């Protein structure tokens, strides 16, 4: 005769629980539950329920989490307790980078290229970056990204003056 196992919320987590994976990935990035909730557009309690496996995330939430954690949705749920029927409906790929990250990577590329460019060309490109970064700063809401844009603006300003 098999032993009856409780299945209500709050049960001890399974060794391959998706909630534990989400909690570990969040902790690796140094984010609080509130910071992850803000990025997902949900409440902190909702994140807590995901991490403790009280709730199973829907396909949209898994796709958003995968993008935040820089992996694909199927990679995030692989070998976890995530229901196979839901996993079948996950998108194959998701966006992994924000617009701010993309623009700052392009800026880095340009700054390396400008080291060997003529001064007139460098001045023009840096002026364009000042304008682009100012616009990016106005539409950025994440505190970490705001700080990254501010640092980039300072760097471009220093480059223009030197």
N, C-alpha and C positions, 0 to 999 in steps of 0.2 A: 504494500500500500504506500503510495507516495505521500510526502508531507505537504500539507497545504502551506503555500507561501503568500503572505500578504501582498497586495498589489496597489494599495492606496498611496496617495502622495505622502512623501516623507519617509518612504521605505529606504533602507540602506542602498546606496547607489550600486549599480552593476559595475563590474570592472571595465566595461566598454561603454560607459554612459556618455552620451553626447554632451550632457550638461557639464561633466567634468572636463571634457575637452575644451568647451567654450570658456569655462572658468580659467583653465590653464593658459589658453591663448590670450585671454584678457590680461591675466597677471603678467605674462611675458612682456606685454607692451606697457606695463605699469599703469594701466587704466583702472579706475574705480568702476563699480557697477553703474554709478550715475553717469560717468563719462561714456561708457559703452551705450547706456540707454539713450543719452543725448545723440549719439551718432546713429542709432537705429531709429530714433523717433518713437521710443516706447518709454514706459515708466521704469524706475529702478526696481520696483517690485516685479515687473515682468521679466527683467533680466535675472533677478534672484530665482524666480520660478523656472526659468530655462536652465539655470546652472544647477539647480537641485532636482531637475527632471520632474518637477510637478507638472509642467506644461511641455509639450513637444512643439518645437517651432514649425511654423508653416513654411511652404516653399519660398515665399517672399523673404521671410526673415532669414532663412538659411542662405539665400543668395546674397542678402546684405551682409550677413556675418562673414561669408566667404570673402567678399570684397574687402571688408575691413581687415581681415586676417591674412590677406594676400595669398589666397588659395582658391581653388575651384570648388563649387558646391559639393560635387561628388567626393572630392578629396576630404572636405570637412567632415562629412558623415560616414566615410568609409570605415568599416569595422566597428561601428557603434550601434547603439540600440535604435537608431533612427529607422522608422518603418520603411521597408522596401517599396511599398506602394507609393509612398510620398517621394522617396528617392528617385523613382522612375519619372517623376514630373519635374525634377530640378533642371534648371538650365545647365547646359554643358560648360559655358564660360560666363564670367562676370567681369565687370570693370574692377581692376585692382588698385588703381591710382586715382587720386583726386585731381581736379584741374590745377590746384595750387602746386601739388607735387610735380605734375607734368610741366607747368610753366617754369618752376624753379630748376628742373632738370635741363630745360632748354636754355635758361639763363646761364647755367654752369657751362654748358657747351659753348655758348657765345663768348663767355668770359675767357675761356681757354683759347678760343680762336682769336680774340681781340689782342692777345698778348703779342701777336706778330703782325697785327694789322696797322695800317697807316693811321696817324692820329686823327685825321679828319673823319675817316670811316668809323673809328672807335667812338668819337664824340657823337656822331649821328646815331649809331647803334645804342649807345648808352642812354641817349636822350629818349629814344623809342622805348627802352626798357623802363626808364623812370615813369613814363606815361602809363605803360602797361601794368607795372607793379602798383601804381597808385590806384588804378581801376580795380585791380585784383584785390587790393587791401579793402576797398569799399564793399566788395561783395563776399568777403570771407568772414565766416562767423565762428569757426572753430578756434579756440584760444591758442592751441599749438600752431595751427596754420597761420594765424594772425602774427604770432611771434616770428615765424619763419619768413613771412613776407616782409615784416619790418626789418629783419636782419638783412634780407636781400636788398631792400631799398637803401639801407645804410651802406652796404658794400658797393652798390652801383654808384651812390653819391661819392664815396671815397675814390672810386676808380675815375670818375669824371674830373675830380679836383686834382688828381695826381698826374 
